[in-house]
């Protein structure tokens, strides 16, 4: 399980890349303004193609545009059980995201409901 510091560092990197920040002097402000709040929600996934049902249901219940991270992979929800990879312009089904996780946690890095005035 990642420490709060590691989770924050990963979240900062994702938010800063998404906002095009090259020189992050105010990294903490960018993260807080972007909606990240510790500790990040995590979704447990099964190993070796176990029962994906709970993880799929948890991912599909997240709001549109939610950003999640699995190890070095970052995905943003685009609706109807589909996720875009950040920076790669490729979509994955919820089942594929859970399969990629293969026993690792899926961290919810940002959700539109975490910042007032930011919705679908």
N, C-alpha and C positions, 0 to 999 in steps of 0.2 A: 504494500500500500504506500502510495506517495505521501510524503510529508506535506504539511500546509505550505511550507516554503517552496517545495518543488511544484506543487499545484499552482501557486501564485506565479512562479517564474514561467511556467508553461502558458498560463492564461495571459500574462502580460505579453509574451512573445506573439501569441495569436492575435490579441487585440491590436498590438502595435503594427503588425504586418497588415492586418485588415484595414487600418486607418492610414497606411502609407507613412508612418512615422519612422524617419531615418535616424534621428538624434533624440532619443527618448529621455530628455532631461526631467520631464514631469511624468515619468512612467506610472507612478502610483495614481496621479490624477486621471490619466488616460484610462487606466483600468477601472477605477471607481466610476468615472463618467460613462464608461462602456457597459456598466451594469454588473461587473463581477463582484461577488460577495462570498467571503470564506464562511464556512468550508463549502467547497463545491459539492453539489449533489452527485452521487455516484450510482451507477446502475451495474449490478453484478451480472456477469455473463458465464454461461457454462463452458467447461472445457470439453474438448474432443466431441463436438457435435452432440452435446447433451440436450436437455429440453430448453429450447430457445423461447418458448411461449412467454414466461414472465419478463424477460429482457425485451422482447419485441413489443409487448404491451406497454412497458414503461417508456420505451423510446417513442412509440407512436402516440402516447398521451402528452408528450411535450408540445409546447406551442410552436406554430409555424415560425421559422427563422432561428430557432434555437441552435446554438453552436455547441457541439460535443467534441471530445477528444479521446482517442484510443491510442495510447503510446504516442507515436509521431504523426498519426493521422488525425486530421481535423475535418469535421463534417458540419454542414449547415442544413437544417431541415427545410425542404421545399414543398412539403405537404404530401398527403396521400401515401405515406409510407416510403418516401424517397428522400435521399440525402445527397447534396452536392459536396464534393471535396473542395476545400478552400485552395485556390490557386491552380487546380488541375483541370477544371471544367469537365468533370466526370461525375455521373450520378450512380448511386448505389441504393439498393433496396434496404429496408430495415434489417431483413434477414442477413444480407451481406455484411452490414456493419457489425452485427452481433457475431457473425462467423469470423470476421477479421479480428475481433476482440479475443476470441477463443480463450476464455477464462480470465482475461484481464478486465479491469473496471473500465466503464465508459464514464468519463467525467463530464458533467454539464458545466461548460465554461461560461456560457451566457444564455439568458433567456429573455425574450422581449418583455415578459411580465415583470422583470426585476427593476425596470426603470420607468418611472411615471411618464406618461405621454408617448411611449414607444410601443406601438401595437402593430397588428397586421396592416 
